[in-house]
Amino acid sequence: MAPGHNGGERVTLGALAVIAVFIIALALAANPMSRLPVTPPMLAVLVGLGMFGLGNEHISITLGSEEVLLLAEVTLIVLLFSDASRISPDSLRDTRSLPFRLLLVGLPLTAFAGTASIAWILTDLSWTQAGLVAAMLTPTDAALGQAVVSSPVVPARVRHALEVESGLNDGLIVPVVGVFIALVEGAELESNGAIALEAFGEVTIGLVVGAVGGFGFGKLATVALDRSMTSLPRMRLAALAALGATVGLAISGGGNGFIAAFVAGMALRLAAGERTEGWLSLPDNLGQLGAIVAFVVFGATMVGSSLGSLNWAVVLCALAMLTVVRMGPVAIALFGSGLQRPTIAFIGWFGPRGLASILFALTLSTEAMVDEREQLVSIVTITVLGSIFLHGVTAVPLSNRYGTWLRAHPAGDVLDEHREVPVQRTRPNLMTDT
């Protein structure tokens, strides 16, 4: 799944102007909007859908355009790096921790359950095609439930679990998506063994280059700061440049750039510790800016075309992925964790599908050799669209209801939900932070 390039119509300057005006409006009206029952991702999708509905060539965005693919790749690379670099290693060292359970047990179970569900509903799809869609829809996006991960009525342990899960599951699923794309693309061209071997090489090179690049930069940066050879503003620029160099080397060597970015972020945090928190504001902001644009592009390209060919089977797949396919594995992963049933249900419901799934689908949409591509992209699109609105609308009321349940618990009870957790820096969100 290394970044590629396919031609197509170019994104117009008019489309860029519409997106820019929308971002300005979000920034200037952030406080009033926070009191409305709508979220910025909802508005972004509606803006994009409006651009699609107008059909004006001056504000058009073409799904196969080179700029759209580049946006998807760069945004995912930057966010993978940023998310991985802000997660404390302590979050995953304890096998009893909620993030460990959600990532090491819940994530693979979700992928397996999703594959089985999609293959059962859509019998015309192969198992590899069903597995590809399930993998693309496995990672969660805490930004779509920002009211949950920032709510003071939700225990810190629960918010921490959802934030860490969202930050790491997209990076962990990248090689799985890459392998499935290779299998689906090459189903009639190569043996599965050859495809798997090629994918293994891409993953290995990405891992090695990412680890060396991230750790090496972290150590060099630490020395430079300790000896007063540089300043914090310059370090922010250097961190972004180090990411570009690492990903570039990985891709040029035949590796996977997404995996290199993710591993580089984890290696950087391991090498420099909490000092990285001051270095990453530029990658954070660029990633979030790309995310806003991606939601508009999602509405302008994928949503409009998918709604036109909607059928009951696709809707059923989407509902399954948002409910039982997520909540069942989470319940299994958290069994014996000491959490109460309402907490497990709360965590299971708030597994919104968002940016990572969109970017995977945007990448898939440019791969001409994938059979049933339109149907695969349609399942991802409808699932994400449903998640944007369902999780966005329910975030505040369900958080409040959950908080009321906690407060109503007998005073003598000491809930495991309130156990202390490692402090970590949360990803800034330009669409919701005030």
VOMIZA-824267 format. One record per residue (C-alpha): residue in one letter; residue number from 1; z, y, x. Coordinates in steps of 0.02 Angstrom, whole numbers, m for minus. Each point is the difference from the previous one (the first is absolute). Example, Ala and Ser with C-alpha at 12.3 -4.5 7.8 and 13.67 -1.06 7.14 Angstrom:
2
r->A&k->1&z->390&y->m225&x->615
r->S&k->2&z->m33&y->172&x->69
END
This chain:
434
r->M&k->1&z->0&y->0&x->0
r->A&k->2&z->m42&y->121&x->137
r->P&k->3&z->m64&y->167&x->m59
r->G&k->4&z->m185&y->m3&x->m38
r->H&k->5&z->m136&y->120&x->m53
r->N&k->6&z->m120&y->m13&x->m144
r->G&k->7&z->m119&y->135&x->m54
r->G&k->8&z->m15&y->82&x->m168
r->E&k->9&z->m2&y->169&x->m84
r->R&k->10&z->115&y->126&x->80
r->V&k->11&z->155&y->76&x->m77
r->T&k->12&z->m49&y->174&x->m60
r->L&k->13&z->84&y->162&x->51
r->G&k->14&z->31&y->30&x->m185
r->A&k->15&z->105&y->m158&x->m10
r->L&k->16&z->100&y->56&x->151
r->A&k->17&z->29&y->169&x->m82
r->V&k->18&z->65&y->m82&x->m160
r->I&k->19&z->119&y->m109&x->100
r->A&k->20&z->60&y->150&x->101
r->V&k->21&z->36&y->102&x->m157
r->F&k->22&z->96&y->m147&x->m73
r->I&k->23&z->108&y->m16&x->157
r->I&k->24&z->36&y->188&x->m5
r->A&k->25&z->53&y->m15&x->m183
r->L&k->26&z->115&y->m146&x->43
r->A&k->27&z->82&y->101&x->138
r->L&k->28&z->23&y->161&x->m100
r->A&k->29&z->66&y->m86&x->m157
r->A&k->30&z->105&y->m136&x->80
r->N&k->31&z->167&y->50&x->m79
r->P&k->32&z->m61&y->20&x->m181
r->M&k->33&z->m100&y->m161&x->13
r->S&k->34&z->155&y->m97&x->55
r->R&k->35&z->73&y->30&x->m173
r->L&k->36&z->m151&y->m68&x->m92
r->P&k->37&z->m25&y->m183&x->m52
r->V&k->38&z->m153&y->m13&x->113
r->T&k->39&z->m18&y->m37&x->184
r->P&k->40&z->m121&y->72&x->129
r->P&k->41&z->m91&y->m167&x->19
r->M&k->42&z->m33&y->1&x->m188
r->L&k->43&z->m72&y->175&x->11
r->A&k->44&z->m102&y->m44&x->154
r->V&k->45&z->m80&y->m148&x->m88
r->L&k->46&z->m37&y->107&x->m154
r->V&k->47&z->m80&y->134&x->108
r->G&k->48&z->m109&y->m131&x->82
r->L&k->49&z->m44&y->m79&x->m167
r->G&k->50&z->m49&y->171&x->m65
r->M&k->51&z->m116&y->23&x->149
r->F&k->52&z->m78&y->m169&x->m39
r->G&k->53&z->m21&y->40&x->m186
r->L&k->54&z->m87&y->165&x->32
r->G&k->55&z->m136&y->m89&x->98
r->N&k->56&z->m37&y->161&x->95
r->E&k->57&z->m91&y->m35&x->163
r->H&k->58&z->84&y->152&x->79
r->I&k->59&z->174&y->m76&x->m17
r->S&k->60&z->m48&y->m182&x->20
r->I&k->61&z->81&y->m133&x->108
r->T&k->62&z->m95&y->m161&x->31
r->L&k->63&z->103&y->m158&x->24
r->G&k->64&z->m108&y->m64&x->142
r->S&k->65&z->m5&y->165&x->93
r->E&k->66&z->47&y->m1&x->183
r->E&k->67&z->131&y->136&x->m24
r->V&k->68&z->94&y->m99&x->m133
r->L&k->69&z->11&y->m152&x->113
r->L&k->70&z->57&y->107&x->146
r->L&k->71&z->134&y->80&x->m109
r->A&k->72&z->64&y->m172&x->m51
r->E&k->73&z->7&y->m64&x->178
r->V&k->74&z->80&y->153&x->81
r->T&k->75&z->129&y->22&x->m138
r->L&k->76&z->53&y->m182&x->7
r->I&k->77&z->10&y->3&x->190
r->V&k->78&z->109&y->156&x->3
r->L&k->79&z->115&y->m60&x->m139
r->L&k->80&z->20&y->m173&x->77
r->F&k->81&z->53&y->82&x->163
r->S&k->82&z->114&y->126&x->m84
r->D&k->83&z->85&y->m127&x->m115
r->A&k->84&z->30&y->m127&x->139
r->S&k->85&z->71&y->130&x->119
r->R&k->86&z->133&y->61&x->m121
r->I&k->87&z->76&y->m169&x->m43
r->S&k->88&z->159&y->m41&x->93
r->P&k->89&z->m1&y->m174&x->81
r->D&k->90&z->174&y->m25&x->m76
r->S&k->91&z->m85&y->m8&x->m170
r->L&k->92&z->m75&y->m170&x->40
r->R&k->93&z->122&y->m81&x->122
r->D&k->94&z->118&y->m64&x->m135
r->T&k->95&z->m80&y->m146&x->m92
r->R&k->96&z->114&y->39&x->m147
r->S&k->97&z->m69&y->176&x->m18
r->L&k->98&z->m105&y->45&x->m151
r->P&k->99&z->m152&y->59&x->101
r->F&k->100&z->m1&y->m164&x->96
r->R&k->101&z->1&y->m99&x->m162
r->L&k->102&z->m133&y->107&x->m83
r->L&k->103&z->m118&y->m3&x->150
r->L&k->104&z->23&y->m176&x->68
r->V&k->105&z->22&y->m91&x->m166
r->G&k->106&z->m59&y->114&x->m140
r->L&k->107&z->m162&y->59&x->82
r->P&k->108&z->m79&y->m172&x->34
r->L&k->109&z->59&y->m65&x->m170
r->T&k->110&z->m82&y->150&x->m84
r->A&k->111&z->m163&y->m33&x->91
r->F&k->112&z->2&y->m185&x->m49
r->A&k->113&z->47&y->37&x->m181
r->G&k->114&z->m133&y->134&x->m11
r->T&k->115&z->m133&y->m117&x->68
r->A&k->116&z->45&y->m137&x->m124
r->S&k->117&z->7&y->121&x->m147
r->I&k->118&z->m167&y->83&x->36
r->A&k->119&z->m87&y->m166&x->33
r->W&k->120&z->70&y->m69&x->m165
r->I&k->121&z->m54&y->151&x->m103
r->L&k->122&z->m170&y->25&x->82
r->T&k->123&z->m65&y->m175&x->27
r->D&k->124&z->m167&y->64&x->66
r->L&k->125&z->85&y->66&x->157
r->S&k->126&z->29&y->m110&x->152
r->W&k->127&z->174&y->m24&x->71
r->T&k->128&z->m45&y->109&x->149
r->Q&k->129&z->m58&y->140&x->m115
r->A&k->130&z->158&y->m14&x->m104
r->G&k->131&z->104&y->m2&x->160
r->L&k->132&z->m87&y->157&x->61
r->V&k->133&z->40&y->96&x->m159
r->A&k->134&z->179&y->m63&x->m1
r->A&k->135&z->25&y->53&x->181
r->M&k->136&z->m70&y->173&x->m34
r->L&k->137&z->122&y->20&x->m146
r->T&k->138&z->154&y->m70&x->88
r->P&k->139&z->59&y->157&x->95
r->T&k->140&z->103&y->127&x->m95
r->D&k->141&z->0&y->190&x->7
r->A&k->142&z->170&y->85&x->m20
r->A&k->143&z->m86&y->169&x->m17
r->L&k->144&z->m54&y->m47&x->m177
r->G&k->145&z->183&y->m24&x->m45
r->Q&k->146&z->65&y->146&x->101
r->A&k->147&z->127&y->40&x->m136
r->V&k->148&z->77&y->m172&x->32
r->V&k->149&z->15&y->5&x->190
r->S&k->150&z->69&y->178&x->m6
r->S&k->151&z->113&y->m17&x->m152
r->P&k->152&z->187&y->26&x->34
r->V&k->153&z->45&y->m115&x->m145
r->V&k->154&z->m86&y->m149&x->85
r->P&k->155&z->110&y->m81&x->135
r->A&k->156&z->m52&y->34&x->179
r->R&k->157&z->m19&y->m186&x->34
r->V&k->158&z->m128&y->m18&x->m139
r->R&k->159&z->m95&y->156&x->50
r->H&k->160&z->1&y->m57&x->182
r->A&k->161&z->m68&y->m172&x->m47
r->L&k->162&z->m145&y->73&x->m99
r->E&k->163&z->m40&y->128&x->135
r->V&k->164&z->0&y->m125&x->144
r->E&k->165&z->m99&y->m127&x->m100
r->S&k->166&z->m132&y->130&x->m40
r->G&k->167&z->m5&y->61&x->179
r->L&k->168&z->m29&y->m170&x->79
r->N&k->169&z->m88&y->m112&x->m126
r->D&k->170&z->m169&y->87&x->15
r->G&k->171&z->0&y->m28&x->188
r->L&k->172&z->52&y->m182&x->m18
r->I&k->173&z->m137&y->m34&x->m127
r->V&k->174&z->m141&y->80&x->102
r->P&k->175&z->m42&y->m157&x->101
r->V&k->176&z->3&y->m105&x->m160
r->V&k->177&z->m123&y->119&x->m85
r->G&k->178&z->m108&y->m3&x->157
r->V&k->179&z->m6&y->m190&x->5
r->F&k->180&z->m44&y->m13&x->m185
r->I&k->181&z->m139&y->129&x->17
r->A&k->182&z->m70&y->m99&x->146
r->L&k->183&z->10&y->m161&x->m101
r->V&k->184&z->m84&y->76&x->m153
r->E&k->185&z->m135&y->86&x->103
r->G&k->186&z->m40&y->m150&x->107
r->A&k->187&z->20&y->m137&x->m129
r->E&k->188&z->m183&y->m49&x->15
r->L&k->189&z->m31&y->54&x->179
r->E&k->190&z->133&y->m79&x->109
r->S&k->191&z->130&y->m137&x->m6
r->N&k->192&z->174&y->49&x->m54
r->G&k->193&z->62&y->m51&x->172
r->A&k->194&z->m116&y->123&x->87
r->I&k->195&z->49&y->139&x->m120
r->A&k->196&z->185&y->m35&x->23
r->L&k->197&z->m21&y->m2&x->189
r->E&k->198&z->m88&y->168&x->m3
r->A&k->199&z->133&y->74&x->m113
r->F&k->200&z->136&y->m69&x->114
r->G&k->201&z->m82&y->88&x->148
r->E&k->202&z->m5&y->166&x->m93
r->V&k->203&z->183&y->m16&x->m49
r->T&k->204&z->56&y->m50&x->175
r->I&k->205&z->m91&y->143&x->86
r->G&k->206&z->69&y->122&x->m129
r->L&k->207&z->177&y->m64&x->27
r->V&k->208&z->m9&y->10&x->190
r->V&k->209&z->m84&y->169&x->12
r->G&k->210&z->113&y->73&x->m134
r->A&k->211&z->158&y->m63&x->83
r->V&k->212&z->m50&y->61&x->173
r->G&k->213&z->m62&y->168&x->m63
r->G&k->214&z->149&y->38&x->m111
r->F&k->215&z->134&y->m59&x->120
r->G&k->216&z->m83&y->79&x->151
r->F&k->217&z->m18&y->169&x->m85
r->G&k->218&z->180&y->m8&x->m62
r->K&k->219&z->68&y->m28&x->176
r->L&k->220&z->m112&y->134&x->78
r->A&k->221&z->44&y->125&x->m135
r->T&k->222&z->185&y->m32&x->22
r->V&k->223&z->m10&y->31&x->187
r->A&k->224&z->m102&y->159&x->m26
r->L&k->225&z->126&y->71&x->m123
r->D&k->226&z->151&y->m49&x->104
r->R&k->227&z->m73&y->90&x->150
r->S&k->228&z->m50&y->153&x->m103
r->M&k->229&z->m183&y->m29&x->41
r->T&k->230&z->m56&y->35&x->m179
r->S&k->231&z->60&y->66&x->m168
r->L&k->232&z->21&y->m72&x->m174
r->P&k->233&z->m154&y->87&x->m76
r->R&k->234&z->m110&y->m69&x->140
r->M&k->235&z->78&y->m172&x->m24
r->R&k->236&z->m56&y->1&x->m183
r->L&k->237&z->m179&y->28&x->56
r->A&k->238&z->18&y->m132&x->136
r->A&k->239&z->62&y->m129&x->m126
r->L&k->240&z->m155&y->22&x->m106
r->A&k->241&z->m111&y->m10&x->155
r->A&k->242&z->90&y->m158&x->57
r->L&k->243&z->m36&y->m78&x->m168
r->G&k->244&z->m184&y->45&x->15
r->A&k->245&z->m10&y->m70&x->176
r->T&k->246&z->87&y->m162&x->m47
r->V&k->247&z->m108&y->m33&x->m153
r->G&k->248&z->m158&y->49&x->94
r->L&k->249&z->38&y->m122&x->141
r->A&k->250&z->40&y->m139&x->m121
r->I&k->251&z->m162&y->21&x->m99
r->S&k->252&z->m107&y->17&x->157
r->G&k->253&z->76&y->m161&x->65
r->G&k->254&z->m42&y->m94&x->m159
r->G&k->255&z->173&y->15&x->m78
r->N&k->256&z->61&y->57&x->m171
r->G&k->257&z->38&y->186&x->0
r->F&k->258&z->117&y->m9&x->m150
r->I&k->259&z->110&y->m132&x->80
r->A&k->260&z->0&y->98&x->163
r->A&k->261&z->61&y->156&x->m92
r->F&k->262&z->138&y->m95&x->m90
r->V&k->263&z->63&y->m89&x->155
r->A&k->264&z->m10&y->161&x->102
r->G&k->265&z->117&y->85&x->m124
r->M&k->266&z->128&y->m140&x->11
r->A&k->267&z->m13&y->m6&x->190
r->L&k->268&z->21&y->189&x->11
r->R&k->269&z->160&y->m8&x->m103
r->L&k->270&z->64&y->m143&x->108
r->A&k->271&z->m35&y->95&x->161
r->A&k->272&z->64&y->172&x->m51
r->G&k->273&z->122&y->m35&x->m142
r->E&k->274&z->47&y->139&x->m120
r->R&k->275&z->m79&y->131&x->112
r->T&k->276&z->m167&y->m41&x->m79
r->E&k->277&z->58&y->86&x->m160
r->G&k->278&z->m42&y->170&x->75
r->W&k->279&z->m168&y->m53&x->68
r->L&k->280&z->m89&y->m59&x->m155
r->S&k->281&z->m10&y->149&x->m118
r->L&k->282&z->m185&y->25&x->39
r->P&k->283&z->m52&y->m182&x->m33
r->D&k->284&z->112&y->1&x->m155
r->N&k->285&z->m80&y->156&x->m72
r->L&k->286&z->m177&y->m54&x->40
r->G&k->287&z->31&y->m169&x->m79
r->Q&k->288&z->70&y->78&x->m158
r->L&k->289&z->m144&y->122&x->m11
r->G&k->290&z->m120&y->m145&x->12
r->A&k->291&z->99&y->m90&x->m135
r->I&k->292&z->m22&y->145&x->m122
r->V&k->293&z->m186&y->3&x->32
r->A&k->294&z->m8&y->m190&x->m18
r->F&k->295&z->74&y->6&x->m176
r->V&k->296&z->m131&y->129&x->m52
r->V&k->297&z->m139&y->m105&x->78
r->F&k->298&z->72&y->m153&x->m88
r->G&k->299&z->m19&y->87&x->m168
r->A&k->300&z->m172&y->71&x->39
r->T&k->301&z->m77&y->m162&x->60
r->M&k->302&z->91&y->m161&x->m40
r->V&k->303&z->87&y->41&x->m166
r->G&k->304&z->m152&y->69&x->m89
r->S&k->305&z->m114&y->m146&x->43
r->S&k->306&z->134&y->m131&x->m36
r->L&k->307&z->45&y->69&x->m171
r->G&k->308&z->m183&y->m13&x->m49
r->S&k->309&z->m1&y->m189&x->30
r->L&k->310&z->177&y->m40&x->m57
r->N&k->311&z->36&y->m170&x->m79
r->W&k->312&z->154&y->m94&x->m60
r->A&k->313&z->6&y->m117&x->150
r->V&k->314&z->13&y->145&x->124
r->V&k->315&z->137&y->81&x->m106
r->L&k->316&z->95&y->m165&x->m7
r->C&k->317&z->m11&y->m17&x->189
r->A&k->318&z->68&y->177&x->20
r->L&k->319&z->145&y->m30&x->m119
r->A&k->320&z->44&y->m162&x->88
r->M&k->321&z->0&y->84&x->171
r->L&k->322&z->113&y->140&x->m63
r->T&k->323&z->125&y->m113&x->m88
r->V&k->324&z->29&y->m186&x->29
r->V&k->325&z->m94&y->m10&x->166
r->R&k->326&z->115&y->135&x->71
r->M&k->327&z->163&y->m30&x->m93
r->G&k->328&z->4&y->m189&x->17
r->P&k->329&z->m13&y->m4&x->191
r->V&k->330&z->125&y->143&x->14
r->A&k->331&z->125&y->m97&x->m106
r->I&k->332&z->m22&y->m152&x->112
r->A&k->333&z->13&y->104&x->159
r->L&k->334&z->161&y->85&x->m58
r->F&k->335&z->83&y->m158&x->m66
r->G&k->336&z->171&y->m15&x->80
r->S&k->337&z->m3&y->179&x->64
r->G&k->338&z->151&y->49&x->m105
r->L&k->339&z->m99&y->124&x->m104
r->Q&k->340&z->21&y->5&x->m189
r->R&k->341&z->m144&y->m45&x->m116
r->P&k->342&z->m35&y->180&x->m54
r->T&k->343&z->m20&y->49&x->183
r->I&k->344&z->m118&y->m145&x->36
r->A&k->345&z->m103&y->46&x->m153
r->F&k->346&z->m1&y->183&x->54
r->I&k->347&z->m62&y->m42&x->175
r->G&k->348&z->m127&y->m122&x->m72
r->W&k->349&z->m74&y->128&x->m118
r->F&k->350&z->m14&y->140&x->127
r->G&k->351&z->m130&y->m79&x->109
r->P&k->352&z->m140&y->126&x->m34
r->R&k->353&z->m172&y->m33&x->71
r->G&k->354&z->m80&y->154&x->73
r->L&k->355&z->m72&y->69&x->159
r->A&k->356&z->m15&y->m157&x->106
r->S&k->357&z->m87&y->m94&x->m141
r->I&k->358&z->m118&y->146&x->m30
r->L&k->359&z->m46&y->10&x->184
r->F&k->360&z->m27&y->m187&x->13
r->A&k->361&z->m114&y->8&x->m153
r->L&k->362&z->m95&y->150&x->68
r->T&k->363&z->m32&y->m98&x->159
r->L&k->364&z->m52&y->m154&x->m99
r->S&k->365&z->m120&y->103&x->m106
r->T&k->366&z->m105&y->38&x->155
r->E&k->367&z->m15&y->m183&x->53
r->A&k->368&z->m172&y->m50&x->m66
r->M&k->369&z->21&y->m186&x->38
r->V&k->370&z->148&y->m29&x->m117
r->D&k->371&z->m52&y->m95&x->m157
r->E&k->372&z->71&y->60&x->m168
r->R&k->373&z->51&y->161&x->88
r->E&k->374&z->m4&y->107&x->m157
r->Q&k->375&z->114&y->m117&x->m95
r->L&k->376&z->123&y->m14&x->145
r->V&k->377&z->8&y->189&x->18
r->S&k->378&z->18&y->19&x->m189
r->I&k->379&z->156&y->m110&x->m3
r->V&k->380&z->79&y->102&x->139
r->T&k->381&z->m50&y->163&x->m84
r->I&k->382&z->71&y->m40&x->m172
r->T&k->383&z->161&y->m68&x->76
r->V&k->384&z->27&y->156&x->104
r->L&k->385&z->m47&y->113&x->m145
r->G&k->386&z->126&y->m88&x->m112
r->S&k->387&z->132&y->12&x->135
r->I&k->388&z->m27&y->186&x->27
r->F&k->389&z->35&y->38&x->m183
r->L&k->390&z->125&y->m138&x->m45
r->H&k->391&z->111&y->20&x->152
r->G&k->392&z->m21&y->188&x->1
r->V&k->393&z->55&y->18&x->m182
r->T&k->394&z->145&y->m123&x->13
r->A&k->395&z->72&y->55&x->167
r->V&k->396&z->120&y->133&x->m65
r->P&k->397&z->58&y->m80&x->m165
r->L&k->398&z->27&y->m172&x->74
r->S&k->399&z->91&y->74&x->151
r->N&k->400&z->115&y->94&x->m118
r->R&k->401&z->28&y->m153&x->m107
r->Y&k->402&z->38&y->m105&x->153
r->G&k->403&z->121&y->133&x->62
r->T&k->404&z->87&y->m1&x->m170
r->W&k->405&z->21&y->m189&x->12
r->L&k->406&z->79&y->17&x->172
r->R&k->407&z->122&y->133&x->m60
r->A&k->408&z->47&y->m103&x->m152
r->H&k->409&z->50&y->m149&x->105
r->P&k->410&z->187&y->m41&x->m3
r->A&k->411&z->95&y->107&x->125
r->G&k->412&z->73&y->m152&x->88
r->D&k->413&z->m170&y->m72&x->44
r->V&k->414&z->m65&y->25&x->177
r->L&k->415&z->m188&y->m21&x->m14
r->D&k->416&z->m102&y->m62&x->146
r->E&k->417&z->m125&y->136&x->m47
r->H&k->418&z->114&y->129&x->84
r->R&k->419&z->6&y->m81&x->172
r->E&k->420&z->m40&y->122&x->140
r->V&k->421&z->m173&y->m8&x->79
r->P&k->422&z->m75&y->65&x->164
r->V&k->423&z->m52&y->182&x->m7
r->Q&k->424&z->m188&y->25&x->13
r->R&k->425&z->m120&y->144&x->m12
r->T&k->426&z->m102&y->m4&x->m160
r->R&k->427&z->m183&y->43&x->m2
r->P&k->428&z->m28&y->182&x->m53
r->N&k->429&z->m104&y->14&x->m156
r->L&k->430&z->m106&y->157&x->m15
r->M&k->431&z->m33&y->m38&x->m184
r->T&k->432&z->183&y->m7&x->m53
r->D&k->433&z->115&y->78&x->132
r->T&k->434&z->67&y->170&x->m45
END
